[in-house]
Amino acid sequence: MGYRDDDKFIIYPLYFDKLVTRNIGRRLPKKYCVEKPTVTDLSKAAKAAGLNPTIEKEKAHPAHQWKKEGRILVDKKGTKQEVLYKISKFL
């Protein structure tokens, strides 16, 4: 069963991958993204943004179950979109 916590957002590296289209899963404009970010990259950026990240390495994005790239859980400090922009500033 998946992890659910009302105080956390689930963030996947896919959201910040400049090489991925919006249709496939990128969540921000390319100018805020990087090529092939890892959960470690996201965790460091989220920590720098003060979002208290937790890494879950063996998780996969629901639309890409075969790619276990991991994900991070971060504190809900604003909307999810605002949190994604906060993380992107440190990538």
C-alpha positions, 0 to 999 in steps of 0.5 A: 500500500502507498504512503499517505500523509496529509502534511506532505506532498509527493514529488517525483523527479519527472516533474523537473525533467527538462527532457520530458514533455508536459503531457508525459509528466513535467510540471514546470516550464523548461526554464525551471527544470534540469536534465535527468534530476535524481531523488538525491538532487530533489532532496538536496534542493528541498532541504535548501528550500526548508521543506524537510524532505524524505526520500523513498528510493523504490517508488515509481510514478503511477504512470511509469511503474516500470521506472523506479526512480524514487520520489520525495515527500516534502512539507506542505508549505503552500500549494503543490505548484508553489512548492515545486517552484521553491524546489526548482530554485535550488536545482 
